[in-house]
Amino acid sequence: MKPIRFTKHALSQCIERGTNELEVTEAILNGNRKPAKKGRFEYRYDFQFNGEWQGRSYAIKRVSPIIADSETEIVVITVYTFYF
C-alpha cells in the first residue's frame, strides 16, 4: 500500500465537512473508485452515522475523497461528505 498524504486543503475540508483522516483512509481502502476530472479518482464509502449534523439527524454519512494517484503515493486533494 502506498502512503496517503493529505493536502492542507483536504485537511481543512475534513473539519468543515464533518469527517477525519481515519474515515478518508477507510474510504480509499474500501470504497468504490471511479474516474474524476483531471486524471484524478473519487472514492465513495458509506458509514453508518445515526447522528446529527448541522441540526438534522442522518443515518448514513458518505465520505468521498478526491485523490491523485502517483507511483509513490496517494495524495488526497479534497474531501466531500454527504449525509442522508
Residue frames as a rotation matrix with the C-alpha (Angstrom) as fourth column:
MET 1
0.578 0.816 0.000 0.00
0.816 -0.578 0.000 0.00
0.000 0.000 -1.000 0.00
LYS 2
-0.262 -0.622 0.738 1.31
0.588 -0.709 -0.390 3.42
0.765 0.332 0.552 -0.97
PRO 3
-0.693 0.015 -0.721 1.43
0.637 -0.454 -0.623 6.13
-0.337 -0.891 0.305 1.69
ILE 4
0.262 0.838 0.479 -1.53
0.875 -0.415 0.248 8.52
0.407 0.354 -0.842 1.79
ARG 5
-0.785 -0.526 -0.327 -0.71
0.606 -0.763 -0.226 12.23
-0.130 -0.376 0.918 2.02
PHE 6
0.353 0.932 -0.089 -3.31
0.919 -0.363 -0.157 14.90
-0.179 -0.026 -0.984 2.77
THR 7
-0.399 -0.373 0.838 -3.04
0.527 -0.841 -0.124 18.40
0.751 0.392 0.532 1.33
LYS 8
-0.968 0.062 -0.241 -3.75
0.162 -0.579 -0.799 21.30
-0.190 -0.813 0.551 3.69
HIS 9
-0.563 0.806 -0.183 -6.94
-0.782 -0.448 0.433 21.93
0.267 0.387 0.882 1.73
ALA 10
-0.148 0.503 -0.851 -8.09
-0.058 0.855 0.515 18.33
0.987 0.126 -0.097 2.22
LEU 11
-0.667 -0.157 -0.728 -7.45
0.672 0.293 -0.680 18.50
0.320 -0.943 -0.090 5.97
SER 12
-0.923 0.362 -0.126 -9.44
-0.262 -0.836 -0.481 21.73
-0.280 -0.411 0.867 6.30
GLN 13
-0.350 0.827 -0.440 -12.29
-0.738 0.046 0.674 20.22
0.577 0.560 0.594 4.26
CYS 14
-0.455 0.147 -0.878 -12.38
0.414 0.908 -0.063 17.22
0.788 -0.393 -0.474 6.59
ILE 15
-0.861 0.094 -0.500 -13.01
0.450 -0.318 -0.834 19.52
-0.237 -0.943 0.232 9.55
GLU 16
-0.774 0.556 -0.304 -15.50
-0.593 -0.805 0.037 21.69
-0.224 0.209 0.952 7.69
ARG 17
-0.187 0.715 -0.673 -17.46
-0.783 0.305 0.541 18.72
0.593 0.629 0.504 6.35
GLY 18
0.392 0.489 0.779 -17.52
-0.915 0.296 0.275 16.51
-0.097 -0.821 0.563 9.43
THR 19
0.933 -0.162 -0.322 -15.05
0.091 0.970 -0.224 13.73
0.349 0.180 0.920 8.71
ASN 20
0.592 -0.781 0.199 -11.45
-0.578 -0.240 0.780 12.87
-0.561 -0.576 -0.594 9.61
GLU 21
-0.165 -0.792 -0.587 -8.28
-0.986 0.143 0.084 11.27
0.018 0.593 -0.805 8.25
LEU 22
-0.742 -0.104 0.663 -9.25
-0.281 0.945 -0.167 7.79
-0.609 -0.309 -0.730 9.50
GLU 23
0.260 0.919 0.296 -12.58
0.097 0.280 -0.955 7.81
-0.961 0.277 -0.016 7.67
VAL 24
0.583 -0.109 -0.805 -10.97
-0.764 -0.411 -0.497 9.16
-0.277 0.905 -0.322 4.50
THR 25
-0.541 -0.838 -0.071 -8.32
-0.830 0.519 0.206 6.45
-0.136 0.170 -0.976 4.64
GLU 26
-0.502 0.441 0.744 -11.01
0.043 0.872 -0.488 3.79
-0.864 -0.213 -0.457 5.11
ALA 27
0.599 0.738 -0.311 -12.91
-0.235 -0.209 -0.949 5.22
-0.765 0.642 0.048 2.14
ILE 28
0.180 -0.625 -0.759 -9.78
-0.983 -0.138 -0.119 4.92
-0.031 0.768 -0.640 -0.01
LEU 29
-0.773 -0.571 0.277 -9.04
-0.587 0.809 0.030 1.38
-0.241 -0.140 -0.960 1.15
ASN 30
-0.726 0.530 0.438 -12.59
0.341 0.830 -0.441 0.02
-0.597 -0.171 -0.784 0.98
GLY 31
0.024 0.823 -0.567 -14.67
-0.231 -0.547 -0.805 2.37
-0.973 0.150 0.177 -1.16
ASN 32
0.501 0.238 0.832 -15.77
0.744 0.372 -0.555 2.29
-0.441 0.897 0.009 -4.77
ARG 33
-0.377 -0.740 -0.557 -13.33
0.176 -0.648 0.741 4.06
-0.910 0.181 0.374 -7.10
LYS 34
0.551 0.503 0.666 -14.36
0.769 0.004 -0.639 5.97
-0.324 0.865 -0.384 -10.19
PRO 35
-0.414 -0.739 0.531 -12.59
0.884 -0.466 0.042 8.40
0.216 0.487 0.846 -12.54
ALA 36
0.479 0.472 -0.740 -12.81
0.591 -0.797 -0.126 12.11
-0.650 -0.377 -0.661 -11.79
LYS 37
0.992 -0.077 0.095 -11.65
0.016 -0.692 -0.722 15.25
0.121 0.718 -0.686 -13.60
LYS 38
0.537 -0.843 0.040 -8.00
-0.813 -0.530 -0.241 15.94
0.225 0.097 -0.970 -14.46
GLY 39
-0.004 -0.559 -0.829 -6.95
-0.304 0.791 -0.531 12.29
0.953 0.250 -0.173 -14.24
ARG 40
-0.696 -0.182 0.695 -7.90
-0.708 0.009 -0.707 12.03
0.122 -0.983 -0.135 -10.59
PHE 41
-0.536 0.527 -0.660 -10.09
0.281 0.848 0.449 9.49
0.796 0.055 -0.603 -8.84
GLU 42
-0.211 0.573 0.792 -13.06
-0.889 -0.449 0.088 9.71
0.406 -0.685 0.604 -6.49
TYR 43
-0.854 0.044 -0.519 -13.78
0.232 0.924 -0.303 7.13
0.466 -0.379 -0.799 -3.83
ARG 44
-0.097 0.869 0.485 -17.18
-0.753 -0.383 0.535 6.67
0.650 -0.314 0.692 -2.22
TYR 45
-0.686 -0.095 -0.722 -17.74
0.330 0.843 -0.424 4.90
0.649 -0.529 -0.547 1.05
ASP 46
0.173 0.858 0.483 -20.86
-0.360 -0.402 0.842 4.92
0.917 -0.320 0.239 3.25
PHE 47
-0.897 -0.416 -0.151 -20.55
0.033 0.277 -0.960 4.89
0.442 -0.866 -0.235 7.03
GLN 48
0.145 0.888 -0.437 -23.34
0.785 0.165 0.597 4.10
0.602 -0.429 -0.673 9.45
PHE 49
-0.614 -0.398 0.681 -23.79
0.070 -0.887 -0.456 7.51
0.786 -0.232 0.573 11.09
ASN 50
0.197 0.823 -0.533 -27.04
0.740 0.232 0.632 7.62
0.643 -0.519 -0.563 13.08
GLY 51
-0.369 -0.391 -0.843 -26.20
0.848 -0.512 -0.134 11.07
-0.380 -0.764 0.521 14.34
GLU 52
0.743 0.616 -0.263 -26.80
0.511 -0.775 -0.371 14.75
-0.432 0.141 -0.891 13.98
TRP 53
-0.482 -0.833 0.270 -25.07
0.846 -0.363 0.392 17.07
-0.228 0.417 0.880 11.55
GLN 54
-0.978 0.022 0.208 -25.88
0.032 -0.967 0.254 20.79
0.207 0.255 0.945 11.46
GLY 55
-0.661 0.715 0.228 -29.08
-0.647 -0.389 -0.655 20.34
-0.380 -0.581 0.720 13.43
ARG 56
0.360 0.784 -0.505 -30.53
-0.919 0.391 -0.047 17.44
0.161 0.481 0.862 11.42
SER 57
0.114 -0.241 0.964 -30.48
-0.494 0.828 0.265 13.70
-0.862 -0.507 -0.024 12.01
TYR 58
0.284 -0.108 -0.953 -28.96
-0.921 0.245 -0.303 11.35
0.266 0.964 -0.030 9.44
ALA 59
0.881 0.071 0.469 -28.50
-0.224 0.933 0.281 7.58
-0.417 -0.352 0.838 9.26
ILE 60
0.551 -0.660 0.510 -25.68
0.814 0.560 -0.156 7.46
-0.183 0.501 0.846 6.70
LYS 61
0.576 -0.491 -0.654 -22.58
-0.393 -0.868 0.305 9.56
-0.717 0.081 -0.692 6.03
ARG 62
0.813 -0.341 0.472 -20.86
0.582 0.506 -0.637 9.16
-0.022 0.792 0.610 2.64
VAL 63
0.368 -0.796 -0.481 -17.20
-0.158 -0.564 0.811 10.13
-0.916 -0.222 -0.333 2.58
SER 64
0.832 -0.012 0.554 -15.87
0.538 0.260 -0.802 10.92
-0.135 0.965 0.223 -0.92
PRO 65
0.203 -0.833 -0.515 -12.20
0.004 -0.525 0.851 11.84
-0.979 -0.175 -0.103 -1.18
ILE 66
0.994 -0.085 -0.063 -10.75
-0.071 -0.103 -0.992 13.04
0.078 0.991 -0.108 -4.48
ILE 67
0.488 -0.859 0.158 -7.22
0.059 0.213 0.975 11.73
-0.871 -0.466 0.155 -4.94
ALA 68
0.578 -0.498 -0.646 -4.26
-0.788 -0.135 -0.601 11.98
0.212 0.856 -0.471 -7.28
ASP 69
0.856 -0.231 0.462 -2.57
0.026 0.912 0.408 8.59
-0.516 -0.338 0.787 -7.65
SER 70
0.436 -0.789 -0.432 1.15
-0.882 -0.281 -0.377 8.57
0.176 0.546 -0.819 -8.41
GLU 71
0.288 -0.409 -0.866 3.71
-0.120 0.882 -0.456 5.76
0.950 0.235 0.205 -8.48
THR 72
-0.632 -0.731 -0.256 4.92
0.199 0.165 -0.966 6.59
0.749 -0.662 0.041 -4.98
GLU 73
-0.915 0.314 -0.253 1.92
0.200 -0.193 -0.961 7.97
-0.350 -0.930 0.114 -3.05
ILE 74
-0.094 0.944 0.315 -1.77
0.891 -0.061 0.449 8.76
0.443 0.323 -0.836 -2.93
VAL 75
-0.976 -0.210 -0.056 -2.46
0.216 -0.899 -0.381 12.48
0.030 -0.384 0.923 -2.48
VAL 76
-0.052 0.985 -0.162 -5.85
0.980 0.019 -0.199 13.47
-0.193 -0.170 -0.966 -1.08
ILE 77
-0.721 -0.191 0.666 -6.78
0.487 -0.823 0.291 16.68
0.493 0.535 0.687 -2.91
THR 78
-0.587 0.615 0.526 -10.17
-0.746 -0.663 -0.057 17.38
0.314 -0.426 0.849 -1.32
VAL 79
-0.926 0.339 -0.166 -12.90
0.377 0.846 -0.378 15.58
0.012 -0.412 -0.911 0.60
TYR 80
-0.447 0.873 0.192 -16.69
-0.636 -0.462 0.618 15.70
0.629 0.155 0.762 0.22
THR 81
-0.954 0.297 0.040 -19.24
0.190 0.702 -0.687 14.33
-0.232 -0.648 -0.726 2.66
PHE 82
-0.483 0.874 -0.050 -22.90
-0.486 -0.220 0.846 13.67
0.728 0.432 0.531 2.06
TYR 83
-0.916 0.253 0.310 -25.45
-0.211 0.353 -0.912 12.96
-0.340 -0.901 -0.269 4.75
PHE 84
-0.329 0.876 -0.353 -28.69
-0.739 -0.006 0.674 11.07
0.588 0.482 0.649 4.17
